[in-house]
Amino acid sequence: MNSEQDLELAAMLTQSDYRAGMVISSARLAKLYKLIQRIAPHNVTVLIQGESGSGKELIARALHQMGPHPHGPLVTLNCATLVGQLAEAQLFGHVKGAFTDARESSPGYFRAAQGGTLFLDEVGELPLELQPKILRAVENYEIQPVGSHLSSRVEVRLVTATNRDLRAMVAAGKFRRDLYHRLNMITVTTAPLRECRESIGPLAAHFINRGCAENGRTVTHLSRRAYRALIAHDWPGNVRELINAMRTAVLLTDDSRIDLEHLPALLAVSEDPRDDGADALRAPGRATTGLDAPHDTGKAPLNAIEIDAMTRSALLKSLLQTRGNRQQAAKILGISRQKLYRMLARYDLFEVGRPA
């Protein structure tokens, strides 16, 4: 049992608010939610940009729930699953006999979303030959099923998402410029989890509770070393990776607390302060930390405890000097902001300088 005091999940959850399926746990997320609130009631196309697993579908659901037709269908299509010559029929439907194996008519995704929202995920994967027809559907609210000579009108709100750089694709001729501008009426950008580390604790608590509800378990506490590991990890899979890690931890723990051994191996952080901390601060040209190695002083080299104390002192000094501004503190120390976050987690200083 770790001697450090565990963190109560209930207390961590008080740092967040739950609205429209979103956990609002930082000023950045509150600003994002305010933008969603502002644009949701209006029938404009929205492009959601962000890394894989960063909550793009969650935003699409919030736009639908707060939109003009929340009781209509929300239909989701991952454009990467569109299949060759059948892609047009998947999107716009087809009539019976339109092609081999078309034994009956099908409405397609656009008509399935009639009176609601169509969410096209991974829109950067749209085949180039289909893009003019998507443009027509968005601009004129008209689609033409495969095999039919008649067009039909659809009332659908279109929300798209991508983790690709559509502007670069436009420049490379891989995405139509006119469609890009039509889809990009309003852009909502999600931040990767590594840039919102203050949200990791409340999000983890929320997903632990969800995992408990799904599996009939009871977890009330998170150990401090597990918390430090969560904060220090860069989360390349973003929120999706965090959800999976917390679900796994809930299943692996035998009691009411989650500790480091219950987390995926990639999250294990060494307890040795020299691994990522003092060595980073003692790098050449970073004399502002006061931790540069002495030159020919005749003194014995610093031991791990002394390095630990000096590193912690330098971190505290930088936070006090900048009144908790992480970006400025990292600049003073001569390290990246990501490195600073990992060090703050390791030395249990993550909360220092943050508003109460």
Beta strands, then each sheet from edge to edge (+ up, - down):
strand 1: 7-8
strand 2: 17-19
strand 3: 22-24
strand 4: 46-49
strand 5: 74-78
strand 6: 117-121
strand 7: 142-143
strand 8: 152-153
strand 9: 157-162
strand 10: 186-189
strand 11: 221-222
strand 12: 257-258
sheet 1: 1+ 11- 12-
sheet 2: 2+ 3-
sheet 3: 5+ 6+ 9+ 4+ 10+
sheet 4: 7+ 8-
end
